[in-house]
């Protein structure tokens, strides 16, 4: 088989595809199918299904999502709705210049297109969904009634030499806030900005102690006496660990005193987070602020919230966690992403948050949720992957594991109860951050693995 995955990925990178803006990438997929005379459908959500039924063999589903997380470095100018992703090849990796790369899940899409583009005889049902990184509305609403397969290979992982057979469910928690502002004349107003944390994916990086910018900034502000808070903004998404936060405060302290508080706090926290940075800027008088009492309550709620790992299993894999993703005092809302693969743990974590945010200033709300999935290690699809891996000459030992991320396959499992699901992928680092990159060699190896397992599954050699 000729492997064109990297070529297809470079084409995909030219097309805007932030979550909710998938019209152009959906049309690209439809044109791909038309050019090869492959039957396809596109629904009202812009989900696309392309079939290649050139052999009388069992159908295998291949699945990936079209959208990408669009993050950039603070000094990087980038309009993700119009501009292409700049791809740089360096030291065996594909990366970009100060933005997310979109290898999650553009590489998975490209791998599927590579399979559809070959002349191999096969029965493939390729499923491309929208808005996986946000609401998963595509997978939740896609019609699978025309599909024949009972085995699905999802290409939305990050780890090479790995088969993922279990994923966590995800809960989108929204906490509306009600804090009144009033005019208070203060001597001094300052903007304090925290930046430089590593941030990252709230599933794969949640156990790496990367810090939460909103919580660290709240912790700092709690040390400044006689404080009135005007604005506070940290984080960008439910599923991204906040790497920066900013606040505007009113206080009787002069700038020298504020600088001293920030410097002392910064030096202490840099022992844990060496890339942490702060800046202080004098501001004009603001229109309104929170009272000192409300300021204290708000900051304490943010600083003391149990962001991070809640539970782990005996293998020290994370089973339940919380990501305090967005703190926006101007819009009066908190956005929290919760993950769990265990039903009892999930209820405990939800009850903790419900209790924590039950008072006059906060309202606990579950906006939406997405299911996880589980496949047993002795399932036919897992055994086929193991045998195929042994055939391609990979040097590393194969790992079979669960993962603390949420993928769309849970919805497919709900729609098709007898579906077997497994996830494979090349090596992707720094997903959801501007440092995202993908190993070229691992893409090539994963392509060989995918090709071999499809051949085995459809010829029933693995059974």
N, C-alpha and C positions, 0 to 999 in steps of 0.2 A: 504494500500500500504506500502511496505517496503521501507524505504528511505535510499539510499546508496550514496547520493550526496557527502558526505565528503570522502568516500572511493574512489569514482571516481576522485575527485579532487586531492587526494594524488597520484593517478596513473598518472594523467595529469602532476603534478608537477615534475615528474621524467624525463619528455621529453622536450628537448630544443625546444623553440617555439618563439624566438624573431621574430619580423616582418620581413618577407622575408625568414625566415628559418623554414617553416611549413611542410616540407616533412615528418618528422618523426611523428608529431602529426596527420597529415592527414592519414598516414598509420595506426596509432593506431585506428583511427575512422573506417577505412575500415575493420580492423581486428575485431573490436567490432561488426560491422554489420554482417560480415561473420560468426562469432561464434554464432550468434543468428538467422541466416537465414533471415536476413532483407535485402531487396533490397537497393542498394546504387549506387551512381555514384561519380566519382572523375574527375574533369576537368583539363585542362592544367595549371590552376592557383593553383591547389590543394584545391579548394573548394570541400566540401563533402556534399552530400545530402543523408540522410538515411530516408527511409519511413517505417512506421509500419501500414499497412492497414489490420487490423484484425476485422474491424467492418464496416458495411454499414451505416456510419454516416458522417456528414460534416467534411471535412479535416480541421485541424488547423495547422498552421505553427508555429514552435518554432525556434528561431534564436539566434545564438551567434557567436562570432569570436574566432578563434584558437590562435591568436598571443597575446603577452604580451609586455608591456613596460619593458625594462631591464635597471634598474638603480641600482647603488650600492653606499654605503658610500665610501668616498675617500680612507680609509685605508683597505677596504675589497677587498680581492683577489677573483675574480669570473670570470670564463669563461662561459658565458651564452650559448655558442654554444655547450658545452660539458657537463657541470655539472648540476646536478638536483637542484631544489629549496629545500632548507632545511626548512621543516615545523615544527614550534614549537607551541604547544597548551598551552595557558597560560591565566588564568583569563577569561575563556569563549570565547577567541578569537584564531584564527589561525593567526600566524605571521611568520616571518622568521628572519634570522640573518644577518642584514645589507644589504639586497637587497629587491627589489620589490618581492611581493608574487605571483603575477599573478592571484589573485582572480578576477581581471578584465582581461579577462572574463572567466577564468578557472572555476569559480563557476557556471557561466551560462551554460557553456558546460556540466559540471557535472550534473546539474539539468536536462538538456535534456536527457543525458544518463540514468539518474535514471528513467525517464518516459519511455524511450525505453526499459529498462531492465525489467520492470514489466510485469506481466501476464494480465494486464488490457486490455479489448477489446477497441480499439481506432483506429482512423485514423489520424496519426501524420506525418507531413512532417518536418523533422529536418534538418535545414540548418546551416552549419558551414563554415564560410568564412575566408579568409586570409587577412593579412595586414590592418586590421581596424585601427590600431594605427598610420599608416603612410599614405599610398596612397588610401586606401579603394579599391584597384584594384580588390579584390575578389568580393565584392558586386557590383561594377560597371559593371563587365563583366560576372557575373554568368547568366546561361541560366535558366529561370524560366518557360519555355514553358510546361514542364511536370507536373508542380504543379497545384493542384486543389483548394487549400485553398484561401479564401478571407479575412481571419482573421489571423493576426500575433501577437504572443506574443514574444517580444524581451526580453532577459534575461541579458541585458548589462547596468543595472543601478547601483546606489550606495546606494540608500536610501530605508530603510525598510518602511513598512506601506504606500507605495506611488505608485501611478500610474502616469506615465509620458505620456502625450498625445501630446507634441510638443517639437521639438528639433531645434537647430540652424544649419544653414549651416556653412561650414568651407572652408576658402580660404587659400591655401598655397602660400605665397608671397615670392619670391626670389629677393633680391636686389644685383646684382653684383656690385662690387666697383672697381674703378681704381685710386689707390694711388701709386705714384712713390716713391721708396726708393732711398736714396743716402748715401754715406759714409760721416759721420760727426764724428770727433774725440771729444769725450766727456770725462770729467774727471771721471764720475761715471755712472755705470749702475746698475739697481736694478730690481728684480722681486717683484712685489706687488701682493699678492693673497688675494682675498676676499672669505670667505666661511661662512657657518653656517646659511644661510637663509633657510626658510622652503620649498620654491619651491612649487611644486605640479602641479596638473592638470590645464591646462589653461582655462578650462571651469568652473569646480566646485569651484576652488579656486581663480579665477581672481578678485573677489570682496572682498577678505579678506585682502587686503593690506599687502601682504607678502614681498613686495619689489622685485626688479629685480636686480640681481647681476651685470649684465653688466652696467646698468644705474648708480648704486651706485658707481661702480669702476670708471666709466667715470667722474662722479661728483667729486670724490676725486682727480683724476688726473688733472682736470681743475684748481685745487687750487695750484698746484705745478708750480712755475715759470720756464721759460727757459726749457721747456720740449720737448723732441723728443721721439716719440713713435716707438718702434720696433715691438712688437707683442701685440695682444689683443685677448683673447679668452674667451667667456662667453656662457654658455648654451649648450644644447645637441640636442634639438628637437623642431620642430615647436610648439608642443602642451604641452611642459613642461616649467613651469615658472623657469627661471634660478636661481639656488641656490648658484652658485659659479662662479667666473671669475678670470682671471689672466692676467697680462700685464708685459712686460719688457720695461723699459724706460731708456733713457739717459738724464742726467741733470748735471748742475754744482753744485747742492746741495750735501752736504755730508750726510752720513747716519744718523747722529744725527738730521739734519734738516728734512730729509724724515720721520724719526720715529716720529718727532713732528707733522708734517702734518697728518700722518696716525692716531696717537693717538687722536689728537683733533677731527678729522673727525669721527673716530670710536666711541668715547664717545658720541658725539652728536647723531649719527644715532642709537646707541644701545638703546636710549630712545624709539625709534620706533620698533627696531628689536633686542630684548635682546640677541638672540643667535648669532648675527653677530660677525665675527672674521676676523682679518687681520694678514698677516705675510709679512715681508720685508726681502729679501735675496740679498746680494751683488752678482753681476754677472761680468763675464769677458766682455771685449769689444765685442759688437755685430758687424756684418758685415755692416748692413745698417739700416737706420731709416727714418721715415717721416720727412719732414721739420716741423719747428715750426708752420707755417701757416696751413699745412695739418693736423698736429696733433690736433690743436685747432678745425678745422672744423669737423674732424672725431668725436672727443669727444663730441662736442656740439650737433651734430646730434644724437648721442646715448643718451646723458643725457636728451635732451629736447623732445625726441620723446614721443608721447602720448600712452605709454604702459598702459594697464588696461581697465577699464570700460569706454565705450563711451556713451551708452544710457541705460536707465532703463525704465520699464513700470510703470503703476500706482500702481502695487503690489510690486514695488521695486525689481522686477526680472530683471536680466541683459538681455538685448536684443541684444546689440552689444558690441564687445570688441576687443582689439588687444593684442597679446602676442609677445613681442620682444624675440623670442625664442633662436636664435643663432647669436652671433656676432663673426666673424672669420676673423681677419685682415690678417692672413697668407694666407688663401684661398680667401681673398677678397670677402666675401659674407655675407649678412645678411639673416636670415630666420625668417619669421614672420607668425604667425598663426592668422587669423582673423575669428571671429564668428559673425553671425547675423541671427536672425529669422525674420527680417523685411526687405523687398526688398528696400524700399526707404532709410532706414538707411544704409544698406549695400553699396549702391551706394555712399552715402555721405562719409562713412569711406574709401572706396576705393579711392575716389577722394582726400581725405585728404592725404593719403599715396602717391598717384601719384604725387601730387603737392610738398609734403615734400621732395621727393627723386628725383626731376627733376633738375639735374645740371650735370656738367662735371664728377663728381666723383661717382655718383649713377645712377642706371638704374632700374626703377620699372618694375617688371615682375610678372604676375600671373602664377604660375606653374601649379596649378590644383585647382579644387573646388569640394565640395561634398554637395549635397542638404540636407535640413532639411525635417521634415515631420510635419503634423498636423492632429489630429483626434478630432472630436467634442466630447464634454463630453456626449452627448446623443447617441453616437454610440453604437451598440449592444455589441461590445467587452468591452467597458468601463462599461456599465451597468452590464454585466456578471461578471466582476471583482469586482464590488461593492457588488453584491449579494453573490458571493462566499466568499468574505472577511468577510461578516457578519455571515457566517455559520461556520467559523473555530474558533470562540471564541477569536479573537484577542482583546487585551485590549486597544490598541491605536486607535485613530480615523484615518480613511483613508484620505489621502491627494491626491488630483488630481491636477496636476500642469504641467507647462512647465519647460524645463531645458535648461541651456546654455551649453550644450555639443552637439557634433555632432556624430550621430550614423548611422549605415549603412541602417537603415530602409528607409531613404529618397530615396535611389536607388531602393528599392523594391516598394516603393510607385509610383515611376516614371514608373516602368516596369508593375505594376498592378494597374491601376488608381482607381479601386473600392476597393482596399485593406484597411481594417481597421487595425490600428497598435496601440499597447500599450506596455509600458515597465514596468516590475516589477522586483524586485531584493531583496536580503537580504541587510544587513548593511555592507558596505565596507568603511573603513576609509583610508585616506592617499594614495589613488590610484596614481600611477605613481611616488611614492617616496619609499625609503627604509623603511618607517614606515607603509607601507600598511598592513592592517589586516582585517579580516572578523569575524563577530559575529556568533558563532556556533548556538546559539538559534535562531537568525534571519534566518539562512539558513533553519533550521528545520521548522520554521513557514512559510517561503516562499514556501517550498516544499508542505506543506499541502494546501496552497492557490492555487498553480499551479495545484495540483491534483484536487482540487474541481472545479476550473473554467474550466478545460478540461472536466471533467465529465458533468458539466452543459452545456457547449457549444455543446458538441457532442450529448447530449441527448435533446438539445434544451429546457432545463428547464429554461434557462435564458431569453427566448424570450417571 
